[in-house]
Amino acid sequence: MTKQTTTSKKKTGVSRRSLLKGAAAGGALAVGSGAVTGFPTIWAQNIRDITLRQFGTGVSNLNAVAEKCREDLGFTLQMTALDSDSVAQRAVTQPDSYDIADIEYWICKKVFPAGVMQPMDVTRLTYYDKLVPLFIDGKLTPDSTIAQGTAPHTVGFVEGADSTTFASEPTNWMTMIPTIYNADTLGIRPDLVGREITSWADIMDPAFVGKTSILTIPSIGIMDAAMICEAMGEVTYGDKGNMTPAEIDATLAVMTEAKRAGQFRAFWKTFDESVNLMSSGEVVIQSMWSPAVAAVRAKGIPCVYQPLQEGYRAWGGGLGLAKHLTGIELDAAYEYINWYMSGWVGAYLNRQGYYSACLETARAYMSEDEWGFWMEGRPAAADILSPDGVVMEVAGAVRDGGSFEERMGRVACWNAVMDEDRYMVRKWNEFIAA
């Protein structure tokens, strides 16, 4: 894999940052064992009494992460998993009910301006310099074109310590530390579709009437719909990540007509719903998430995450800090975030088919064969196992879509919150109810 290019930043508080980096390797273990190494005595004495409350989607709110956090850091992490729309609502309306917000970047665009989260001090982030450049300047490589939609870097920084205004370039204050992302496409049942699938437009083929599905979350579903309509030649967009009312109307007119003609078997909101639709054979082509495809395969059922000629729809998420966090709880939250980025969690996420935002640290926790399969597009030398030890791919398999650069390098758009978001959501709900 090509080494990632890092992006320089303005330097303030470098001496403190250096101290944090120096303590990073042994600090977590020392704190977890009760030793006082690089941390205030009161911090170490009270570490086991701390509970941090994290909420977000089920994609990354994983019991295994909470258990490993307790083992390594010594404090308790309580996790709550909700669907994306519920996450956005809770983040704004119940800010005292959580300490860590595990949210997607399109949700961040809605939440951070509400003033319920506090900017993160870059000098306290041990692995900032190892972040994939996508989250700093929007480019995978210096020559990359920035994809449409709510690209993470556009909502990744604010202007100052007390600001809720997104900055146009990197600053010392991040809205969230990026943790997880992926390039999404259509999942298919190759044994049932009966032909080669090459385009987002194929989901609208009359041959698949009553056997297709897309997800219902408006800010995600509208981007799938745009990829479909653009591929069909039905709608031409100035920027499909920020549609005009006329473009929204045209997009959802196409989708509504298809819905009334019976093209869609169902609409899904959760991971399990998409798995059940595909594994049952009720649906043969649908929008999916990578681990959902893997879950279907784990049942011995053929399922492919199909690369398409128009490219991928991408998404990304991260961890943010609640506004109310102060003192020892805030210190613990930063220590948790730095631990999260130190490699173990990143490798866990990579093994699920997602990508870690700190690839270098994650690689240290993966075998060369795992890294070659998931990141470099090489055939697996041995069976590829899930984090739980279940066979996901057999020896000789190659990841759908190929290497990290091949997949993330072909992102056409990110999940988006548009200027006309309220109008879009209203029209989307009309489409679902039609």
C-alpha positions as CSV (number, residue, x, y, z in Angstrom):
1,M,0.0,0.0,0.0
2,T,1.2,3.5,-0.7
3,K,2.3,5.4,2.3
4,Q,-0.2,8.1,3.2
5,T,0.8,11.7,3.0
6,T,0.3,13.7,6.2
7,T,-0.8,17.3,6.3
8,S,1.1,20.0,8.3
9,K,-0.8,22.1,10.8
10,K,-0.3,25.3,12.8
11,K,1.7,24.5,16.0
12,T,0.6,25.7,19.4
13,G,1.2,23.8,22.6
14,V,3.7,21.5,20.9
15,S,5.6,20.8,24.2
16,R,2.4,19.4,25.7
17,R,1.7,17.4,22.6
18,S,5.2,15.9,22.8
19,L,4.7,14.9,26.4
20,L,1.5,13.1,25.4
21,K,3.2,11.3,22.6
22,G,5.9,10.2,24.9
23,A,3.5,8.7,27.3
24,A,1.2,7.1,24.7
25,A,2.9,3.8,24.3
26,G,3.0,2.9,28.0
27,G,0.5,5.3,29.5
28,A,-2.7,3.4,28.9
29,L,-1.3,0.2,30.4
30,A,0.1,2.0,33.3
31,V,-3.2,3.8,34.1
32,G,-5.1,0.6,33.7
33,S,-2.9,-1.2,36.2
34,G,-3.1,1.6,38.7
35,A,0.4,2.9,38.2
36,V,1.0,6.6,38.0
37,T,3.0,7.2,34.8
38,G,2.5,10.6,33.2
39,F,-0.8,11.3,34.8
40,P,-1.9,13.2,38.0
41,T,-2.1,11.1,41.1
42,I,-5.8,11.8,41.6
43,W,-6.4,10.7,38.0
44,A,-4.8,7.3,38.7
45,Q,-6.5,6.9,42.0
46,N,-10.0,7.6,40.6
47,I,-9.7,6.0,37.2
48,R,-11.7,2.9,38.0
49,D,-14.6,5.0,39.2
50,I,-15.0,6.8,35.9
51,T,-17.8,5.8,33.5
52,L,-18.0,7.4,30.1
53,R,-21.3,7.2,28.2
54,Q,-21.0,6.8,24.5
55,F,-23.8,6.6,21.9
56,G,-23.9,6.2,18.2
57,T,-24.9,3.8,15.5
58,G,-24.4,0.0,15.8
59,V,-21.7,0.2,13.2
60,S,-19.0,1.2,15.7
61,N,-20.7,1.0,19.1
62,L,-19.3,-2.5,19.8
63,N,-19.3,-4.4,23.0
64,A,-15.8,-5.8,22.2
65,V,-14.4,-2.2,22.2
66,A,-16.0,-1.4,25.6
67,E,-14.5,-4.6,27.0
68,K,-11.1,-3.9,25.6
69,C,-11.2,-0.3,26.9
70,R,-11.9,-1.6,30.4
71,E,-9.1,-4.0,30.2
72,D,-6.5,-1.5,28.9
73,L,-7.6,1.8,30.5
74,G,-9.4,0.6,33.6
75,F,-12.6,2.7,33.3
76,T,-16.1,1.8,32.2
77,L,-17.4,2.7,28.7
78,Q,-21.2,2.4,28.4
79,M,-22.4,2.2,24.8
80,T,-25.8,2.8,23.3
81,A,-26.5,1.9,19.7
82,L,-29.3,3.8,17.8
83,D,-30.2,4.4,14.2
84,S,-28.7,7.4,12.4
85,D,-31.8,9.6,12.7
86,S,-32.2,8.9,16.4
87,V,-28.5,9.6,16.9
88,A,-28.9,13.1,15.3
89,Q,-31.9,13.9,17.4
90,R,-30.5,12.7,20.7
91,A,-27.2,14.5,20.2
92,V,-29.0,17.9,20.0
93,T,-32.0,17.3,22.3
94,Q,-30.4,15.3,25.1
95,P,-26.8,16.6,25.4
96,D,-26.4,15.7,29.1
97,S,-27.2,12.0,28.4
98,Y,-23.9,11.3,26.8
99,D,-20.2,12.0,27.2
100,I,-18.9,10.7,23.8
101,A,-20.8,11.2,20.6
102,D,-19.9,8.5,18.0
103,I,-21.5,10.1,14.9
104,E,-21.2,10.4,11.2
105,Y,-19.9,13.6,9.6
106,W,-23.2,14.4,7.9
107,I,-24.7,14.2,11.4
108,C,-21.9,16.4,12.7
109,K,-23.0,19.1,10.2
110,K,-26.4,19.2,11.9
111,V,-25.2,18.7,15.5
112,F,-22.0,20.8,16.1
113,P,-23.6,24.2,15.3
114,A,-26.1,23.6,18.1
115,G,-23.3,24.1,20.6
116,V,-23.8,20.8,22.4
117,M,-20.3,19.5,21.7
118,Q,-16.9,21.0,22.5
119,P,-14.0,21.4,20.0
120,M,-11.2,18.9,20.5
121,D,-7.7,20.3,21.2
122,V,-5.4,18.9,18.5
123,T,-2.4,19.2,20.8
124,R,-4.0,16.5,23.0
125,L,-4.5,14.0,20.1
126,T,-1.5,11.7,20.0
127,Y,-2.1,10.3,16.5
128,Y,-3.3,13.4,14.7
129,D,-0.3,13.4,12.4
130,K,-1.1,9.8,11.3
131,L,-4.7,10.5,10.2
132,V,-5.6,9.7,6.6
133,P,-5.4,13.0,4.6
134,L,-9.0,12.6,3.5
135,F,-10.0,13.9,6.9
136,I,-7.6,16.9,6.8
137,D,-7.9,18.3,3.3
138,G,-10.4,16.0,1.6
139,K,-7.8,14.4,-0.7
140,L,-6.6,10.8,-0.6
141,T,-3.5,11.9,-2.6
142,P,-2.3,15.4,-3.5
143,D,-3.8,14.9,-6.9
144,S,-7.2,13.6,-5.8
145,T,-10.4,15.4,-6.7
146,I,-12.6,16.2,-3.6
147,A,-15.8,14.3,-3.9
148,Q,-19.2,15.9,-3.7
149,G,-21.4,15.8,-0.6
150,T,-20.5,16.5,3.0
151,A,-16.8,15.6,2.8
152,P,-15.5,15.1,6.3
153,H,-12.8,17.8,6.2
154,T,-15.5,20.4,5.4
155,V,-17.0,19.9,8.9
156,G,-13.9,18.6,10.6
157,F,-12.5,21.8,12.1
158,V,-13.8,24.9,13.8
159,E,-12.2,28.3,14.2
160,G,-11.5,28.3,17.9
161,A,-11.9,26.7,21.3
162,D,-15.4,28.1,21.8
163,S,-16.5,28.2,18.1
164,T,-19.4,26.4,16.4
165,T,-18.5,27.7,13.0
166,F,-16.8,25.3,10.6
167,A,-13.4,26.4,9.4
168,S,-12.4,26.4,5.8
169,E,-8.9,24.9,6.5
170,P,-7.3,22.8,9.3
171,T,-7.0,24.5,12.7
172,N,-6.0,23.4,16.1
173,W,-9.6,22.6,16.9
174,M,-11.4,19.5,15.5
175,T,-15.1,18.8,15.7
176,M,-14.4,15.1,16.0
177,I,-11.5,12.7,15.7
178,P,-12.2,10.5,12.6
179,T,-12.4,6.8,13.4
180,I,-14.3,4.8,10.7
181,Y,-15.2,5.2,7.0
182,N,-15.9,3.2,3.9
183,A,-16.8,3.3,0.2
184,D,-20.3,1.9,-0.2
185,T,-21.9,0.4,-3.3
186,L,-24.7,-2.1,-4.2
187,G,-24.8,-5.6,-2.8
188,I,-26.0,-8.3,-5.2
189,R,-26.9,-12.0,-5.1
190,P,-24.8,-13.2,-8.1
191,D,-26.6,-16.5,-8.1
192,L,-30.0,-14.7,-8.6
193,V,-29.4,-11.6,-10.7
194,G,-28.6,-13.6,-13.8
195,R,-26.3,-11.1,-15.5
196,E,-23.4,-8.8,-14.9
197,I,-24.0,-5.8,-12.8
198,T,-22.0,-2.7,-13.8
199,S,-24.0,0.4,-12.9
200,W,-26.0,2.0,-10.2
201,A,-28.8,2.2,-12.8
202,D,-29.0,-1.6,-12.8
203,I,-31.1,-1.5,-9.6
204,M,-33.9,-0.1,-11.7
205,D,-33.9,-2.8,-14.3
206,P,-37.5,-4.1,-14.8
207,A,-36.0,-7.6,-14.6
208,F,-35.6,-7.0,-10.9
209,V,-39.1,-5.6,-10.2
210,G,-40.1,-6.4,-6.6
211,K,-36.6,-7.6,-5.7
212,T,-34.7,-4.4,-5.0
213,S,-34.2,-2.3,-1.9
214,I,-32.5,0.9,-0.7
215,L,-32.2,2.3,2.8
216,T,-34.6,4.8,4.3
217,I,-32.2,7.3,6.1
218,P,-32.8,10.5,4.1
219,S,-29.3,11.9,4.1
220,I,-27.9,8.6,2.9
221,G,-30.8,7.3,0.8
222,I,-30.9,10.6,-1.3
223,M,-27.3,10.1,-2.3
224,D,-28.0,6.5,-3.4
225,A,-31.0,7.9,-5.3
226,A,-28.8,10.5,-7.0
227,M,-26.2,8.0,-8.0
228,I,-29.0,5.9,-9.5
229,C,-30.7,8.8,-11.3
230,E,-27.5,10.2,-12.7
231,A,-26.4,6.8,-13.9
232,M,-29.8,6.4,-15.6
233,G,-29.4,9.7,-17.4
234,E,-32.6,10.9,-15.8
235,V,-31.2,13.8,-13.8
236,T,-28.1,16.0,-14.3
237,Y,-26.8,17.6,-11.1
238,G,-24.8,20.7,-10.6
239,D,-23.7,19.2,-7.3
240,K,-25.6,16.1,-6.2
241,G,-24.3,16.6,-2.7
242,N,-26.1,19.9,-2.5
243,M,-29.1,19.7,-4.7
244,T,-31.5,22.5,-5.6
245,P,-35.2,22.0,-4.9
246,A,-35.7,21.3,-8.6
247,E,-33.1,18.6,-8.5
248,I,-34.6,17.1,-5.4
249,D,-38.0,17.0,-7.0
250,A,-36.7,15.4,-10.2
251,T,-34.7,12.8,-8.2
252,L,-37.7,11.8,-6.1
253,A,-40.1,11.8,-9.0
254,V,-38.0,9.1,-10.6
255,M,-37.8,7.1,-7.4
256,T,-41.6,7.5,-6.7
257,E,-42.5,6.3,-10.1
258,A,-40.4,3.2,-9.6
259,K,-41.9,2.6,-6.2
260,R,-45.4,2.8,-7.5
261,A,-44.4,0.4,-10.3
262,G,-43.4,-2.1,-7.6
263,Q,-39.6,-1.9,-8.2
264,F,-38.7,-2.0,-4.5
265,R,-39.4,-5.0,-2.3
266,A,-38.8,-3.0,0.9
267,F,-36.8,-0.2,2.4
268,W,-34.4,-0.9,5.2
269,K,-33.0,1.1,8.1
270,T,-30.8,-1.3,10.1
271,F,-27.9,-3.6,9.3
272,D,-30.0,-6.7,10.2
273,E,-32.8,-5.8,7.9
274,S,-30.5,-5.6,5.0
275,V,-28.9,-8.9,5.8
276,N,-32.3,-10.6,6.1
277,L,-33.6,-9.2,2.9
278,M,-30.5,-10.4,0.9
279,S,-30.0,-13.8,2.6
280,S,-33.7,-14.7,2.2
281,G,-33.5,-14.0,-1.5
282,E,-36.4,-11.6,-1.3
283,V,-34.0,-9.0,-2.6
284,V,-31.3,-9.7,-5.2
285,I,-29.8,-6.1,-5.5
286,Q,-29.8,-3.4,-2.9
287,S,-27.8,-0.7,-1.2
288,M,-25.7,-2.4,1.5
289,W,-22.9,-1.9,4.0
290,S,-19.7,-4.0,3.7
291,P,-20.1,-6.0,6.9
292,A,-23.7,-6.8,5.9
293,V,-22.4,-8.4,2.7
294,A,-19.9,-10.3,4.8
295,A,-22.7,-11.5,7.1
296,V,-24.6,-12.9,4.2
297,R,-21.5,-14.7,3.0
298,A,-20.9,-16.1,6.5
299,K,-24.2,-17.9,6.1
300,G,-22.9,-19.7,3.0
301,I,-25.0,-17.6,0.7
302,P,-23.3,-15.9,-2.3
303,C,-23.2,-12.1,-2.0
304,V,-21.0,-9.6,-3.8
305,Y,-20.3,-5.9,-2.9
306,Q,-20.2,-4.9,-6.6
307,P,-17.8,-2.2,-7.9
308,L,-19.7,0.1,-10.3
309,Q,-18.6,2.2,-13.1
310,E,-19.8,5.5,-11.6
311,G,-17.9,4.9,-8.4
312,Y,-18.8,4.7,-4.7
313,R,-20.9,6.6,-2.2
314,A,-18.7,7.2,0.9
315,W,-19.3,7.9,4.6
316,G,-17.2,8.5,7.6
317,G,-17.7,8.8,11.3
318,G,-15.8,10.0,14.4
319,L,-15.8,10.5,18.1
320,G,-16.7,13.9,19.6
321,L,-16.8,15.3,23.1
322,A,-20.0,16.5,24.9
323,K,-19.9,20.2,25.9
324,H,-20.3,19.4,29.6
325,L,-17.2,17.3,30.0
326,T,-14.6,18.8,32.3
327,G,-11.8,17.8,34.7
328,I,-11.0,14.2,35.2
329,E,-13.8,13.0,32.9
330,L,-12.5,15.2,30.1
331,D,-9.0,13.8,30.7
332,A,-10.4,10.3,30.6
333,A,-12.2,11.0,27.3
334,Y,-9.0,12.2,25.7
335,E,-7.1,9.2,26.9
336,Y,-9.9,6.9,25.6
337,I,-9.8,8.7,22.2
338,N,-6.0,8.3,22.0
339,W,-6.3,4.6,22.9
340,Y,-9.0,4.2,20.3
341,M,-6.6,5.5,17.6
342,S,-3.6,3.5,18.8
343,G,-4.3,0.4,16.7
344,W,-6.3,-2.3,18.3
345,V,-9.7,-0.8,17.5
346,G,-8.6,0.2,14.0
347,A,-7.6,-3.4,13.2
348,Y,-10.9,-4.6,14.6
349,L,-12.8,-2.2,12.3
350,N,-10.6,-3.1,9.3
351,R,-11.4,-6.8,9.9
352,Q,-15.1,-6.0,9.5
353,G,-14.6,-4.4,6.1
354,Y,-14.4,-0.8,7.2
355,Y,-11.3,1.4,7.3
356,S,-9.5,2.9,10.2
357,A,-8.6,6.6,10.1
358,C,-5.1,5.7,11.5
359,L,-4.0,3.0,9.1
360,E,-0.4,2.9,10.3
361,T,-1.3,2.0,13.9
362,A,-4.0,-0.5,12.8
363,R,-1.5,-2.4,10.7
364,A,0.6,-3.2,13.7
365,Y,-2.3,-5.3,15.0
366,M,-3.0,-7.2,11.8
367,S,-1.2,-10.1,10.1
368,E,0.5,-9.4,6.8
369,D,-2.1,-11.7,5.1
370,E,-5.0,-9.7,6.7
371,W,-3.4,-6.4,5.7
372,G,-2.8,-7.7,2.2
373,F,-6.4,-8.8,1.8
374,W,-8.2,-5.9,3.3
375,M,-5.9,-3.0,2.3
376,E,-3.8,-4.0,-0.7
377,G,-6.3,-6.1,-2.7
378,R,-4.1,-9.2,-2.6
379,P,-5.5,-12.7,-2.7
380,A,-5.8,-14.2,0.8
381,A,-3.1,-16.7,1.6
382,A,-5.3,-18.3,4.3
383,D,-9.0,-18.0,5.4
384,I,-9.9,-14.4,6.4
385,L,-11.5,-14.3,9.8
386,S,-13.9,-11.8,11.3
387,P,-13.0,-10.2,14.7
388,D,-15.1,-13.0,16.3
389,G,-13.1,-15.7,14.5
390,V,-15.8,-16.6,11.9
391,V,-14.5,-17.3,8.4
392,M,-15.5,-14.3,6.2
393,E,-13.4,-15.2,3.1
394,V,-11.7,-18.4,2.1
395,A,-8.1,-18.6,1.0
396,G,-7.6,-17.3,-2.5
397,A,-10.4,-14.7,-2.2
398,V,-9.8,-11.1,-3.3
399,R,-11.7,-8.2,-1.7
400,D,-14.6,-6.8,-3.7
401,G,-13.4,-3.6,-5.3
402,G,-9.7,-4.2,-4.6
403,S,-7.3,-2.2,-2.6
404,F,-7.8,0.8,-0.3
405,E,-6.6,3.2,-3.0
406,E,-8.8,1.6,-5.6
407,R,-11.9,1.8,-3.5
408,M,-11.5,5.1,-1.7
409,G,-9.9,6.6,-4.8
410,R,-13.2,6.1,-6.7
411,V,-15.5,7.9,-4.3
412,A,-18.1,10.0,-6.2
413,C,-19.9,11.5,-3.3
414,W,-20.2,11.5,0.5
415,N,-23.4,11.2,2.5
416,A,-24.7,14.8,2.7
417,V,-26.6,17.4,4.5
418,M,-27.7,19.9,1.9
419,D,-28.6,23.6,2.2
420,E,-32.2,22.4,1.3
421,D,-32.1,19.7,3.9
422,R,-35.5,20.3,5.4
423,Y,-37.1,20.4,2.0
424,M,-35.2,17.2,1.0
425,V,-36.3,15.3,4.2
426,R,-39.9,16.3,3.6
427,K,-39.9,15.2,0.0
428,W,-38.0,12.0,0.9
429,N,-40.6,11.1,3.5
430,E,-43.3,11.7,0.9
431,F,-41.5,9.3,-1.4
432,I,-41.3,6.6,1.3
433,A,-45.0,7.0,2.1
434,A,-46.1,7.1,-1.6
